[in-house]
Amino acid sequence: MNTLEAIRARRSIRRFKPAALERPVIERILEATIQAPSGKNRQPWRFVVLTGKGKDRLVEILRAGIETIRAAGGDPGSSPATARVMEQAPVTVVVFSAPTGAEGKPWQEQFLRVNVQSVGGAIQTMCLAATELGVGSLWIADVYYAERQIVDWIGRPGETLIGAVSLGHPDESPPARSRKPLAQVVEWRDKA
């Protein structure tokens, strides 16, 4: 499979087979992931790979966060479905961004945006590497519903929780979702 084929074949998988994902496969995905580009080659991504009881604890923490939101009258959105997916998947990689090194400085926000862009590129690379290896993936943002609890439990003070990616053997083959046409999202300019 070439890169363009992997991009076209990648799907958000929400049903996984119960089979474990072998550690060498996970390591191959992560080796590809860290090849992603990053601003100033800072490589700010940090990954915590959760399997077994660690992954189960993450699901418990997320569900507790969801209940806290509901108890306060809030809407947890799609996070209950995300917790079910995470529960099924044999692996969830929690993704953090390292401190910017500019904490307390006027340009801290700009450095944080560069880190987040870099980590986003790494997550996309992870999903494409998984596709290449026949592994299903789901890029997860819903971890924000329990952000503080996850950071405290994993013990990554000073780092920013960006998201998570669940990985496993896919138990579904969803069709491609529609995409907006180029004319709707691209503007061409050839004059100043």
N, C-alpha and C positions, 0 to 999 in steps of 0.2 A: 504494500500500500504506500503510495506517495503522500506527500503533505496535503495536496489539494483533495485527494481521496479521503484522507483522515478528517479533514475539515468538513467535507460533505457527509461523511458517515457518522460523525459524532452525534450522540443523542443524550439527553438527560434521562438516565435510567432510574426508575422508581420502584422496580421489583427485581430482587436479587435471589439467586439460588442459595440454598443454605450452605453450600460447600465453602470451605476456607479458601482464602487467597494466599498462595504461597509467598513466603517472605522474599525469595529472589525476584519474583514478579513485581512486588511492591518496590523493591530497591531499584529495579530497572526503570520503573515509572518515575521514581524520585531522582534518579541520575539524569534522566531526560529533563525533568522539571527544572533542575538547577542550571540548565543551559539557557534558560530564558534570559532575554535582555533585561538590564536594569539601569536606572539613571546613575551615571558616574560609576557604573559597575559596583555599586554598593552591595548588591545581593542581599537586600534587607529581609528576605523571607526566612521564616523559622517554621518548622513543621513538627507536630507531635502526632505520631502514628498510634491510633488506639484500636486495639483488638480485644476480643474476649471481655473480661470483666471491666477493663478500662473503657471500652466502647459502651458497654451497658451502663456504666456510671454516667457517662456523658449524656446518654438518653434520659436517665433519671433527672439529671440536673436541668436539661432542657425542658422536660415536662413540668418540673417544679416552677420554672420560670414562666411557662405558659399559664399555669394555674394562678400565679401571682398577678399576671396581667389581667386574667379573667376576673379575679376577685376584686380588682380595682376598677372593673367596668370597662376594661380595654378589649380590643379585638386582636387576638394573636395571629390573625391572618391564616396563612397556609402552614404555620409551624406545627400543628398537630400531625398533619400528613407527613411533614418532614421528619418528625420524630419516629413515625412508623417506618419510613424508609431507612433511617439510620439504624433502627433496631434490626432490620432485615440484613443490611449490608454487613459483611464480615469485617470491614475496615472503614474507619473514618479518620481522615487526616485533618487535624485542626491546624489552621494556617494563621500565623502571626506576622506582624511587621516589627522589626527591631526598632529600638529607639532611634530617633533621627540624628541625635548628636547636637541638635540645635535647640534643645529644650530651654525655654525662657528667653529665647532670642527672637527678634522681630520676624525673622524668616522661617521660624519653626513650622508655620502652616504650609509654606511652599515645600519644605523638605518632606513633610508628612504626605502631601499630595503626590510627590515623586515616588515615595516609598509605596503608597497604595497602588499607583499605576504599575510599578515594577512587580508587586506581589500579584496583581491581577493578571499580568502577563505570565507569571509562573503558574497560576492556577489554570489558565487556559492551556498552557503547555502540558500540565499534568493530565488534563482531560484528553488532549490529543494523543499523548503517549499511551494512555490507557486504551483508547480506541484502537491504536496501532497494534496493541498486544491482545486485543479481544476482550478487554476488561471493561465493564460498565462503570460509569461515573455519574455522580450528581454533585454539581457545584451548589453549595448551600450557603445562603445568607442568613437564614432564620436563627442562627446561633446568637444573634443580637438580643433575642428575647431572654437570654440568661447570660449575657456577656460578663458581668462582674463575677457571677458564681463560677463560670467556666474558667476565667482567668485566675481566680483565687484557688480553685481546685487543682488546675494544672500547674500553677505556680510560675507564671511568667510575668512578674511585676515589671512595669516599664515598657512592656511590649503591647502592641495594639492588636486585638483580635480582629482579623479581617473576614474570615469565613471558615468553611470546612468543605471537604470533598469526601463523599462516601464512594467506596470502591468495592467491586465484587463481580462475580460471574452473573451476567445479565439474565433475567428470567422474563424478558420481554424484548420486543423489537419494534419500538414505536416508529411510525412514519415520520418523515421530516415535517417540521412545522413550517407554516408559511412565513415568508420573509417579505418585508416591504421592498418595493422595487427601488432600484438605484435612483431613479428620478425623484423619489420621495425623500431620500436621505443624503444625496450628494449634490453639491453645488459646484459647478465648474466656473473658474474665472480666468480669463486670459488677458485682462486689462487691469491696470492699477486703479 
